[in-house]
Amino acid sequence: MRLFIFILFSVSLGFQSTINSEAQNTIEADRFVVSLEKRIPSDPDTGAFVIVNEIQEWYCKETAIIICDMWDQHWCKGASERVAEMAPFMNNVITTARNRGILIVHAPSQCMDYYKNHPARKLGQKYKSKKAKNLISNNLLDSEKYAVWPVDQKDGGCDDDPQCKQGQPWTKQTVMLEISDRDAISDSGIEIAGLFEARGIRNVILMGVHENMCIIGRSFGLRNMVRLGLNVVLMRDLTDTMYNSTQWPVVSHFTGNSLMTEYIEKYVCPTMLSCDFTGQRQFRFKEDDRPVIAFIIAENEYRANQTLPEFAHELLLTKGVSCEFALGKPVYTGEGIHNIENLKILTDADLAVIQVRRRALPSPGMALLRQYVSSGKPVLGLRTASHAFALNKPLPATGSQASAGKGKDIYSLEQWPEFDRDILGGNYQDHYGALKTGINYSVVPGMESHPLFKGINTDDFTGPVAPLYSLYKNRPLRSPDVQVLLTGKIPDKPDEPVLWINNRRNGKTIYTSMGHWEDWNMEQFRKIMFNAVDYLFNNGN
């Protein structure tokens, strides 16, 4: 069973009319909108990254898709099986793209002789780029200079037991991918770059195999497209990794994929999902049965777009999960403030983890959230989740409608101020302001052996004194089904509940008013968060 934790709300972009593009369901015939996920260096913390989402509008005639090494046969049996599984879904994407006027480039390396008389091969070898000849390299990008490669692939990456014998059995691209006479065939970065120059191609999408080898390193791969100054993106759900799960960091094959995608988003280029073309759910391998944690992040005060991806990375390595992100802008005002990308993932979620601050949602996105909660699946809320969907002011624009993002479509915006009371079980009434002393945290008597405190020493549990660090006012809690586990105390003020479980009629919620970036530096808080994931995965056991 797939288990999904959602911390970020996504409004996907959709090539076709789809809820996956809640910001807009219709687009100009000659252009489309993509949602790009990337990780950029953190301003306050050297060596750290924040996850962000960027909406771009692309002209179809300026866009190309390169299909990398989707061979008829790989030397690794498992790799061949995953190519065969992925190919029909990929074919749907490229058919949709081709019909919109996007250039399709088939790049099955070392197979050009097979296609020497194909019209697409003749187009592929028609041009050569002098610029590419001077720039293409096998070296790392400057941005990768101090990066740590995420997986050990020295053994070739075969995950089969026994491992397959290496070789070069491929002769052509898999027949499950249609090649049109309007397409191009080439495995040369110089040829492909020349074609792109002739066609005025600016935006390039890479898909295929394998992201830790050919996708990133070929002469037409991600690195070299970056060197050529093209706007290059990896389609992260239509790729695979050559990784043997018995090698470092000893995680599942599919977690190896996730770690490699993280690396690419940090050091090479953004990624996107096939949903932007198909309007369907993203592709997943049938054997990838990991619980999926989706982080819904949209706040501007507590660095959630840094701390939660870091938390997600640790969960990847230790809990055997998959992590998805739905992202809003880390700002409080401005265009697109209520656009949270990728909310469609809530349709598959089994656990929602939310750190959002004062956002309204376009009506389709709010419907997804309400549907998720009403399903009885659990929720994990951090800090600003108590006022996630309460603007505390009138709705923007005309009062009830506003554009959710780039594009022409206008949706009604909805608030949900009762989310705090009905789902979290809280009673948020602002906070006590800046503190001169740290908050004293105390376990409620009788709760010391609760699973959320497993392995935690709570004898000395005091919060730091830091900017924006304050104690939330939540007393009295408004749900009769709340079990308070942790309280906070500051001088001359009553104790406030800071961690509790709300046993909803048809589901469980864990909420904590902690979640400041300094909280993540406390071992006790971090262990509570890991324990909370285990607790909700195990339905409160």
KOLVEXKOL-231050 format. One record per residue (C-alpha): x, y, z. Coordinates in pm, 1 decimal, decimal comma. Example, Ala and Ser with C-alpha at 12.3 -4.5 7.8 and 13.67 -1.06 7.14 Angstrom:
       xx       yy       zz
   1230,0   -450,0    780,0
   1367,0   -106,0    714,0
***
This chain:
       xx       yy       zz
      0,0      0,0      0,0
    124,4    347,4    -79,7
    142,6    579,6    214,7
    157,1    948,1    132,1
    248,0   1230,9    367,0
    164,4   1569,4    229,4
    332,9   1883,6    344,9
    318,7   2099,0     39,0
      8,1   2172,2   -158,4
     58,7   2148,5   -531,3
   -132,1   2303,2   -810,5
     -3,8   2118,6  -1112,6
     13,1   2272,5  -1445,0
   -155,5   2051,2  -1688,6
   -102,5   2027,8  -2055,9
   -469,4   1941,5  -2086,0
   -769,8   2041,8  -1879,2
   -699,4   1887,6  -1538,1
   -718,4   1950,1  -1166,3
   -344,1   1894,4  -1176,1
   -333,8   2250,8  -1300,9
   -560,5   2414,7  -1051,6
   -417,0   2752,6  -1140,5
   -539,8   2709,1  -1496,2
   -718,6   2442,9  -1689,2
   -707,5   2599,7  -2032,0
   -403,1   2735,1  -2206,2
   -321,1   2894,4  -2535,7
   -293,0   2645,3  -2821,4
     64,3   2748,1  -2896,8
    192,7   2744,8  -2541,7
    166,7   2558,1  -2213,7
    261,9   2595,6  -1850,9
    508,7   2384,0  -1655,4
    573,5   2353,6  -1283,2
    945,3   2325,2  -1213,4
   1083,8   2196,2   -884,7
   1438,3   2284,4   -784,5
   1655,9   2327,9   -476,9
   1858,5   2643,8   -438,0
   2123,1   2739,9   -180,2
   1983,0   2875,2    145,2
   2069,2   3237,3    217,7
   2097,5   3206,1    597,1
   2258,3   2861,1    619,9
   2572,2   2784,6    421,5
   2559,3   2440,5    261,0
   2183,0   2405,5    303,8
   1917,3   2414,4     32,5
   1557,8   2531,2      6,2
   1304,5   2370,2   -223,3
   1113,5   2605,0   -451,6
    868,0   2583,4   -736,6
    874,0   2800,9  -1044,9
    591,0   2836,0  -1294,3
    702,3   2893,5  -1652,5
    502,6   2939,8  -1971,2
    665,0   2778,2  -2273,2
    591,7   2807,9  -2644,2
    545,2   2465,4  -2799,8
    757,9   2550,9  -3104,2
   1047,6   2645,9  -2873,1
   1035,2   2316,9  -2680,3
   1189,6   1975,7  -2738,0
   1188,2   1640,1  -2558,8
   1498,0   1418,2  -2568,9
   1436,4   1047,9  -2500,7
   1759,5    900,9  -2369,5
   1866,0    537,0  -2419,3
   1526,6    366,4  -2402,8
   1683,7     62,3  -2568,8
   1515,5   -256,3  -2685,9
   1732,9   -448,6  -2440,7
   1966,7   -356,2  -2157,5
   2239,8   -583,1  -2020,6
   2057,3   -564,9  -1684,6
   1733,5   -764,6  -1683,0
   1574,5   -542,9  -1416,4
   1661,7   -228,3  -1610,2
   1504,1   -376,8  -1925,4
   1186,5   -461,9  -1736,1
   1157,3   -109,9  -1597,1
   1208,0     39,6  -1945,6
    926,6   -182,5  -2075,7
    701,2    -76,0  -1790,9
    770,9    292,5  -1837,7
    757,2    302,2  -2218,9
    376,6    297,4  -2276,9
    328,1    582,6  -2031,7
    616,0    771,7  -2193,2
    467,2    716,5  -2536,6
    147,5    882,8  -2420,2
    347,0   1185,7  -2309,0
    543,4   1221,8  -2631,6
    232,7   1169,2  -2844,7
     57,5   1449,0  -2659,0
    364,0   1668,7  -2693,9
    412,8   1590,2  -3064,0
     49,8   1676,7  -3135,9
    110,3   2016,2  -2977,9
    406,0   2087,1  -3207,0
    684,9   1998,2  -2963,8
    994,7   1846,7  -3124,0
   1069,3   1486,9  -3020,1
   1430,2   1368,4  -3033,0
   1497,8    995,0  -2995,5
   1848,9    933,1  -2864,0
   1918,0    558,7  -2832,4
   2295,2    578,9  -2809,3
   2509,8    353,2  -3029,2
   2211,0    259,3  -3243,8
   2235,5    511,8  -3527,2
   2320,1    255,2  -3794,7
   1983,0     89,1  -3740,1
   1808,1    415,1  -3832,8
   2041,0    533,4  -4110,6
   1760,8    543,4  -4370,7
   1486,9    678,3  -4141,6
   1363,9   1032,8  -4220,2
   1396,9   1119,6  -3851,4
   1763,6   1017,8  -3859,9
   1823,5   1233,9  -4166,5
   1676,1   1530,5  -3977,0
   1884,6   1443,8  -3671,5
   2211,1   1461,8  -3864,7
   2121,4   1762,9  -4080,6
   2283,5   2023,4  -3853,3
   2595,7   2052,8  -3641,1
   2663,9   2317,3  -3379,0
   3003,3   2485,0  -3363,7
   2909,6   2621,5  -3022,7
   2837,4   2272,5  -2891,0
   3161,8   2136,5  -3032,7
   3351,3   2382,7  -2813,3
   3135,4   2347,5  -2499,8
   3036,0   1982,2  -2468,9
   3235,0   1803,5  -2199,7
   3238,2   1491,9  -1984,6
   3327,8   1697,6  -1678,5
   3111,5   1790,6  -1383,2
   2945,5   2130,8  -1377,2
   3101,3   2398,7  -1159,3
   2790,5   2374,3   -938,2
   2882,5   2010,9   -861,2
   3234,6   2092,5   -744,0
   3174,2   2009,7   -376,2
   2869,5   1786,9   -419,8
   2857,3   1432,8   -280,3
   2732,1   1173,1   -529,6
   2422,3   1015,8   -370,3
   2471,6    646,5   -457,0
   2756,7    398,7   -507,5
   2730,6    272,6   -866,1
   3080,6    135,0   -914,3
   2945,3   -218,1   -965,6
   2734,5   -101,6  -1260,9
   2414,5    -64,9  -1061,7
   2243,2   -393,3  -1143,7
   1989,2   -472,5   -871,5
   1926,9   -831,5   -980,6
   2040,3  -1135,2   -781,8
   2259,4  -1273,2   -921,0
   2386,7   -966,7  -1102,3
   2359,4   -969,1  -1478,8
   2661,9   -989,4  -1706,4
   2751,4   -649,6  -1846,2
   2762,8   -587,7  -2220,5
   2597,3   -393,0  -2505,5
   2301,6   -599,8  -2628,0
   2094,8   -305,2  -2753,6
   2037,1   -252,3  -3125,2
   1759,3      5,5  -3138,1
   1506,4    195,2  -2929,1
   1219,7     -2,2  -2778,4
    938,8    -43,9  -3031,1
    691,6     67,8  -2763,2
    792,4    426,9  -2837,9
    652,0    556,2  -3167,1
    895,7    738,8  -3395,2
    728,8    981,6  -3632,9
    881,1   1112,3  -3953,8
    843,2   1455,4  -3792,2
   1077,0   1351,7  -3508,6
   1455,8   1349,8  -3501,3
   1695,0   1065,5  -3420,7
   2046,1   1140,9  -3293,1
   2283,2   1042,0  -3014,9
   2517,1   1336,4  -3078,3
   2506,9   1649,2  -2866,9
   2664,8   1843,9  -3153,9
   2391,1   1732,1  -3394,6
   2109,3   1786,5  -3149,5
   2238,0   2130,4  -3050,9
   2260,8   2224,0  -3419,0
   1900,4   2114,6  -3473,9
   1789,4   2313,7  -3172,0
   1967,7   2623,3  -3302,1
   1801,0   2585,2  -3640,7
   1455,4   2533,6  -3487,4
   1487,6   2804,9  -3221,6
   1453,2   2552,9  -2937,6
   1498,8   2709,7  -2593,8
   1333,2   2459,2  -2357,0
   1450,6   2097,3  -2335,1
   1299,5   1808,3  -2137,4
   1508,1   1493,9  -2075,4
   1341,7   1160,8  -2002,5
   1456,3    801,7  -2022,7
   1743,1    613,4  -1855,6
   1953,0    631,5  -1648,5
   1956,4    954,7  -1453,1
   2286,2    883,7  -1271,3
   2463,7    785,3  -1594,7
   2338,6    865,4  -1944,8
   2067,5   1119,5  -1860,1
   2310,8   1342,6  -1677,6
   2632,3   1269,3  -1866,1
   2567,9   1208,5  -2237,8
   2679,7   1467,5  -2492,2
   2308,9   1558,1  -2515,5
   2250,0   1505,9  -2141,3
   2151,9   1744,8  -1866,9
   2498,3   1882,2  -1795,8
   2571,5   1964,1  -2157,2
   2231,1   2120,1  -2216,0
   2310,4   2344,1  -1917,5
   2648,8   2429,9  -2070,5
   2475,4   2526,8  -2394,0
   2256,9   2773,7  -2204,5
   1931,6   2589,5  -2271,9
   1644,4   2581,9  -2026,4
   1674,7   2211,0  -1946,9
   1450,7   2005,1  -1717,3
   1440,7   1640,4  -1607,7
   1098,4   1471,1  -1616,7
   1149,9   1303,5  -1282,6
    876,8   1040,2  -1297,4
    984,5    908,3  -1638,2
   1338,5    808,1  -1556,4
   1525,5    537,6  -1367,7
   1860,9    490,5  -1194,7
   2122,8    217,9  -1223,6
   2159,6    147,4   -852,6
   2217,2   -176,9   -663,8
   2035,5   -157,6   -332,1
   2305,5   -361,1   -156,3
   2551,4    -77,0   -212,8
   2583,9    251,7    -22,6
   2364,3    405,1    107,8
   2186,9     64,4    122,4
   1835,1    181,1     39,9
   1579,7     46,4   -204,9
   1637,1     84,7   -576,5
   1355,8    337,9   -592,5
   1494,1    540,1   -304,4
   1813,8    550,4   -506,9
   1605,0    714,4   -781,1
   1474,2    971,3   -533,1
   1821,0   1053,3   -402,5
   1951,4   1101,4   -755,5
   1661,4   1332,8   -837,7
   1743,4   1537,3   -526,7
   2101,6   1568,8   -648,4
   1992,1   1688,9   -992,0
   1753,8   1945,3   -842,8
   2033,4   2082,1   -623,2
   2328,8   2088,0   -858,3
   2217,3   2050,7  -1219,8
   1866,8   2162,1  -1321,8
   1499,3   2165,0  -1218,4
   1263,3   1869,4  -1256,3
    900,1   1836,5  -1360,0
    627,1   1570,9  -1375,1
    452,9   1411,6  -1670,9
    124,5   1540,4  -1523,4
    193,7   1871,8  -1695,5
    135,9   1693,0  -2026,4
   -113,5   1418,7  -1951,0
   -329,9   1557,4  -1671,2
   -305,4   1209,3  -1518,3
   -133,5   1085,1  -1207,6
    241,7   1070,8  -1229,6
    403,9    744,6  -1333,3
    523,9    505,1  -1063,0
    690,9    170,0  -1104,9
    463,6   -113,0   -992,2
    727,3   -248,0   -753,0
    776,7     91,4   -590,2
    550,5     23,7   -294,1
    717,8    271,3    -59,4
    495,5    485,5    159,2
    489,7    831,3     -0,8
    538,9   1139,5    210,0
    421,1   1456,3     41,3
    522,4   1779,7    204,8
    277,9   2070,7    169,9
    479,1   2385,8    232,2
    361,2   2744,7    196,7
    484,2   2982,1    465,4
    723,1   3274,0    490,3
    852,4   3285,5    848,1
   1000,2   2958,1    968,1
   1208,5   2826,7    674,0
    982,3   2527,3    623,5
   1102,5   2498,1    262,1
   1446,6   2419,3    405,4
   1373,9   2222,6    722,7
   1104,6   1995,1    581,1
   1304,6   1878,6    275,9
   1592,3   1804,9    514,6
   1351,3   1602,7    727,5
   1226,0   1430,4    412,6
   1580,3   1337,3    314,1
   1636,6   1166,0    649,4
   1306,2    984,1    613,0
   1413,4    863,0    267,9
   1728,4    714,7    414,6
   1581,7    564,3    730,7
   1211,5    489,0    682,4
   1188,3    344,8    332,0
    944,7    610,8    214,2
    901,4    825,4    -93,5
    862,5   1200,7    -51,6
    652,5   1434,7   -265,3
    626,9   1811,9   -240,6
    345,0   2055,9   -302,9
    488,1   2405,9   -285,0
    364,6   2758,1   -238,1
    575,1   3070,5   -252,6
    764,8   3147,5     71,7
    623,3   3500,0     80,7
    326,9   3670,1    245,6
    206,1   3898,9    -33,3
    234,8   3926,9   -408,6
    122,9   3758,6   -729,4
     45,3   3388,8   -703,8
     49,4   3388,4   -322,2
   -243,3   3144,2   -313,7
    -99,8   2912,1   -578,0
     24,2   2591,2   -415,1
    164,5   2354,1   -672,8
     82,6   1983,8   -702,8
   -227,1   1945,5   -486,3
   -344,0   1659,0   -703,7
   -118,0   1426,0   -508,3
   -372,9   1443,2   -225,5
   -585,7   1199,3   -422,7
   -329,8    927,2   -340,5
   -232,6   1043,5      7,0
   -252,7    837,6    323,0
    -99,0   1098,2    551,8
    -95,6   1475,6    513,8
    172,6   1680,8    687,9
    108,2   2052,9    659,7
    308,9   2366,7    729,2
    115,1   2640,8    552,7
     52,3   2998,5    669,1
   -254,2   3207,4    586,7
   -338,5   3096,0    235,0
   -669,6   3067,3     58,7
   -691,8   2790,1   -197,3
   -853,7   2787,4   -541,0
  -1178,3   2595,3   -509,7
  -1049,7   2277,9   -685,5
   -752,5   2262,4   -448,6
   -968,4   2315,1   -142,5
  -1198,3   2038,0   -264,4
   -899,5   1803,5   -279,3
   -797,9   1894,7     74,1
  -1149,0   1846,0    212,0
  -1184,5   1516,4     28,7
   -855,3   1397,5    172,3
   -947,3   1486,6    529,0
  -1296,9   1341,8    503,5
  -1145,6   1011,6    390,5
  -1025,8    955,6    747,4
   -657,4    959,0    662,2
   -424,6   1112,9    921,3
   -277,5   1462,1    934,1
     48,1   1592,0   1081,2
     40,5   1968,7   1129,5
    332,9   2192,9   1224,6
    319,9   2539,8   1375,3
    144,0   2762,5   1119,6
    -91,7   2481,0   1018,5
   -320,1   2621,8   1291,5
   -385,2   2922,0   1066,9
   -300,3   2759,5    734,9
   -623,3   2850,7    557,0
   -741,2   3152,4    755,7
   -627,9   3478,4    596,3
   -736,5   3694,1    889,8
   -842,4   3950,7    629,1
  -1078,6   3971,0    330,5
  -1012,3   3757,6     28,4
   -793,5   3925,9   -234,9
   -887,8   4083,8   -566,6
  -1266,0   4106,8   -613,1
  -1327,0   3958,8   -273,5
  -1389,5   3599,8   -373,5
  -1184,3   3536,6   -685,4
   -823,9   3571,3   -787,9
   -581,4   3418,0  -1027,8
   -405,3   3128,9   -860,4
    -97,9   3177,1  -1070,8
     27,1   3235,4  -1422,5
   -234,5   3206,2  -1691,2
   -583,4   3330,9  -1766,1
   -806,8   3109,3  -1556,1
   -972,7   3261,7  -1251,3
  -1092,4   3043,0   -965,6
  -1292,2   3120,0   -658,1
  -1064,4   3128,8   -356,3
  -1175,3   2958,3    -39,1
  -1067,9   2984,3    322,5
  -1110,1   2716,8    588,9
  -1068,3   2887,2    927,9
  -1234,9   2591,9   1100,7
   -947,7   2366,4    992,6
   -774,4   2447,7   1321,4
  -1072,4   2351,2   1532,9
  -1219,4   2065,9   1331,1
   -906,8   1889,2   1204,9
   -623,6   1991,6   1437,3
   -839,4   2025,4   1747,0
   -671,3   2356,4   1827,4
   -770,9   2705,8   1935,3
   -505,5   2936,6   1789,0
   -525,7   3288,9   1935,3
   -197,4   3443,9   1824,9
    123,7   3417,5   2029,3
    298,7   3581,3   2324,4
    555,8   3763,2   2112,6
    935,4   3772,2   2131,8
   1083,7   3594,9   2431,8
   1377,3   3687,5   2654,6
   1399,1   3332,5   2786,9
   1347,8   2997,0   2620,5
   1020,9   2807,7   2642,7
   1022,5   2531,3   2904,3
    866,4   2218,1   2756,3
    717,8   1955,3   2989,1
    565,5   1614,8   2922,5
    212,1   1591,0   3060,0
    219,8   1360,2   3366,9
    127,7   1007,2   3268,8
    237,5   1056,4   2905,7
    607,6    983,0   2960,5
    586,9    639,6   2793,8
    379,2    753,0   2496,4
    517,8    631,7   2160,8
    587,0    991,3   2052,3
    849,3   1017,6   2328,9
   1025,6    691,1   2248,6
   1400,9    730,4   2298,1
   1371,2   1091,4   2417,0
   1517,2   1248,5   2730,2
   1272,0   1521,0   2824,7
   1439,5   1621,3   3154,1
   1603,3   1925,1   2992,7
   1376,4   2036,8   2712,0
   1403,5   2411,6   2665,1
   1352,1   2604,2   2344,8
   1605,3   2861,3   2223,8
   1579,4   3237,6   2222,1
   1565,4   3323,7   1852,9
   1393,0   3560,0   1608,8
   1023,6   3477,8   1568,6
   1049,6   3210,9   1839,2
    737,2   3244,9   2048,3
    479,2   3043,9   2238,2
    144,6   3002,9   2064,3
   -175,3   3067,7   2259,1
   -398,4   2762,0   2220,7
   -577,3   2715,3   2549,5
   -838,2   2592,3   2596,8
   -836,7   2333,6   2320,0
  -1176,3   2292,6   2157,2
  -1198,2   1923,3   2074,7
  -1319,1   1674,9   2338,3
  -1105,3   1410,4   2169,9
   -769,0   1583,4   2220,9
   -488,9   1416,7   2414,5
   -224,4   1672,2   2514,9
    127,1   1529,9   2537,2
    352,9   1832,9   2580,5
    306,9   2178,9   2726,2
    512,2   2496,4   2711,0
    575,5   2748,3   2986,8
    713,4   3104,2   2989,3
    739,3   3333,5   3295,6
    416,6   3479,7   3432,6
    196,6   3305,3   3176,8
    -20,0   2993,7   3200,5
    100,2   2666,2   3051,1
      6,8   2625,3   2686,2
    -44,9   2296,1   2500,1
    221,4   2259,3   2230,7
    183,9   1895,7   2117,4
   -132,3   1692,2   2105,9
   -322,2   1416,5   1927,5
   -673,5   1483,7   1803,7
   -863,3   1155,1   1771,7
  -1101,5   1271,4   1504,0
  -1418,1   1079,0   1438,2
  -1267,1    923,1   1126,9
   -895,6    981,9   1156,1
   -602,8   1096,9   1366,2
   -419,0   1427,7   1372,4
    -91,8   1513,1   1542,4
    -29,7   1884,5   1578,9
    256,0   2077,9   1733,4
    297,4   2453,8   1760,2
    670,5   2387,6   1733,5
    827,5   2398,0   1387,4
   1059,8   2700,3   1403,5
   1390,2   2636,4   1222,5
   1567,9   2633,0   1560,3
   1337,5   2355,0   1681,3
   1490,1   2126,0   1419,4
   1827,0   2172,0   1588,5
   1689,6   2012,1   1907,4
   1734,7   1636,3   1924,6
   1412,6   1595,2   2124,5
   1198,7   1769,4   1863,9
   1352,8   1579,9   1573,9
   1288,9   1245,3   1744,5
    930,1   1346,6   1818,5
    877,1   1417,0   1448,0
   1021,6   1079,3   1344,8
    811,6    908,3   1609,8
    504,5   1096,5   1487,6
    552,6    955,9   1138,1
    583,9    602,5   1277,3
    280,4    653,6   1500,6
     58,4    772,0   1217,2
    187,6    507,1    977,4
     91,0    246,1   1237,1
   -252,9    398,5   1295,5
   -172,0    513,4   1645,2
     -8,5    193,9   1764,9
***
